[in-house]
Amino acid sequence: MFSITVRDHIMIAHSFRGDVFGPAQRLHGATFLVDATFRREQLDEDNIVVDIGLATRELGAVVGALNYRNLDNEPDFAGVNTSTEFLAKVIADRLAERVHKGALGEGARGLAGLTVTLHESHVAWASYERAL
């Protein structure tokens, strides 16, 4: 399996409900490094996984819609604990929509899968992997 990874970051604010979250139940900020890894079994006719410039642009657009937002105030996340794992899935699903709409070029239609990893720090991160 071949893969390429592009990286961006987001800065958000949010709070959690539930004793398991301890002090994170209060409003707090988080900065995440966001990696999006695109996979395919065979390289396309240009011998690439996907156009890295288009992948970078589309990841930037997806995370840009979340950047500098208080997720507690976003209608899409009403009543939801926006955990790192949950946000990795949101970003992956939004990227997948863009792949299916052709935003990463026709060659991207041959992609097999996508993994989004959000790095909370140098010692903790979470990922969501999905088929395309």
C-alpha positions in Angstrom: 0.0 0.0 0.0 1.3 3.4 -1.0 0.6 6.5 1.1 1.3 10.2 1.4 0.6 12.4 4.4 -0.1 16.1 4.5 -0.1 18.2 7.7 -1.9 21.3 9.1 -3.0 22.5 12.5 -6.1 23.8 14.3 -6.7 25.8 17.4 -10.1 25.3 19.0 -11.9 25.9 22.3 -14.4 23.4 23.8 -15.6 21.8 27.0 -16.7 18.3 27.9 -19.5 16.8 29.8 -18.9 13.9 32.1 -16.8 13.2 35.2 -14.3 11.2 33.2 -13.0 14.5 31.8 -12.1 16.1 35.1 -11.0 19.7 34.7 -11.6 19.5 31.0 -15.3 19.9 31.7 -14.5 23.6 31.9 -14.0 25.6 28.7 -10.4 25.2 27.5 -8.3 25.6 24.4 -6.6 22.9 22.3 -4.1 23.1 19.5 -3.8 20.0 17.3 -1.3 19.0 14.6 -3.5 17.4 12.0 -2.1 14.7 9.7 -4.1 13.3 6.8 -2.7 10.1 5.2 -4.1 9.0 1.8 -3.6 5.4 0.7 -3.9 3.4 -2.5 -2.7 0.0 -3.6 -1.3 1.1 -7.0 0.1 4.5 -8.0 -1.9 6.4 -10.5 -0.9 7.1 -14.1 1.4 9.9 -12.9 3.0 7.5 -10.4 1.6 9.4 -7.4 -0.9 8.5 -4.6 -2.6 11.9 -5.0 -1.7 15.4 -5.9 0.1 16.6 -2.7 -0.8 20.2 -3.4 -4.5 19.5 -3.8 -4.4 17.3 -0.6 -2.7 20.1 1.3 -5.3 22.7 0.0 -8.3 20.5 0.9 -7.0 19.6 4.3 -6.5 23.3 4.9 -10.0 24.1 3.9 -11.5 21.4 6.2 -9.5 22.5 9.2 -9.9 26.1 8.4 -13.7 25.7 9.0 -12.9 24.6 12.6 -9.9 26.9 13.3 -10.3 29.5 16.0 -13.8 28.3 16.9 -15.5 27.5 20.2 -16.9 24.1 19.2 -19.4 24.4 22.0 -21.1 27.1 20.0 -21.1 25.3 16.6 -24.5 23.8 15.6 -22.9 20.7 14.1 -21.5 19.8 17.5 -24.5 20.6 19.7 -24.6 18.2 22.7 -21.5 16.3 21.5 -18.2 15.8 23.4 -15.8 16.9 20.7 -13.0 14.6 21.8 -9.8 14.2 19.8 -11.1 10.9 18.5 -14.4 12.4 17.4 -12.7 15.4 15.7 -10.4 13.0 13.8 -13.5 11.3 12.4 -15.2 14.6 11.5 -12.1 15.8 9.6 -11.7 12.4 7.8 -15.4 12.4 6.8 -15.2 15.9 5.5 -12.1 15.1 3.5 -13.7 12.0 2.1 -16.6 14.1 0.9 -14.2 16.3 -1.0 -12.5 13.3 -2.5 -15.8 12.0 -3.7 -16.7 15.4 -5.2 -13.5 15.4 -7.2 -11.7 18.2 -5.3 -8.5 16.2 -5.2 -8.6 15.5 -8.9 -9.7 12.5 -10.9 -6.7 10.5 -9.9 -7.9 10.6 -6.3 -10.9 8.5 -7.2 -8.5 5.5 -7.0 -7.7 6.1 -3.3 -8.4 3.1 -1.1 -8.4 4.9 2.3 -7.7 7.8 4.5 -6.4 8.2 8.0 -6.6 11.4 10.0 -4.5 11.8 13.1 -4.8 14.6 15.6 -1.7 15.1 17.8 -2.6 16.7 21.1 1.0 16.8 22.2 4.3 15.0 21.6 3.1 12.1 23.7 -0.6 11.7 22.9 -2.6 11.5 19.6 -5.7 9.9 18.2 -6.6 8.6 14.7 -9.6 7.7 12.6 -9.2 5.4 9.6 -11.8 5.0 6.9 -12.2 3.5 3.4 -12.8 5.7 0.4 
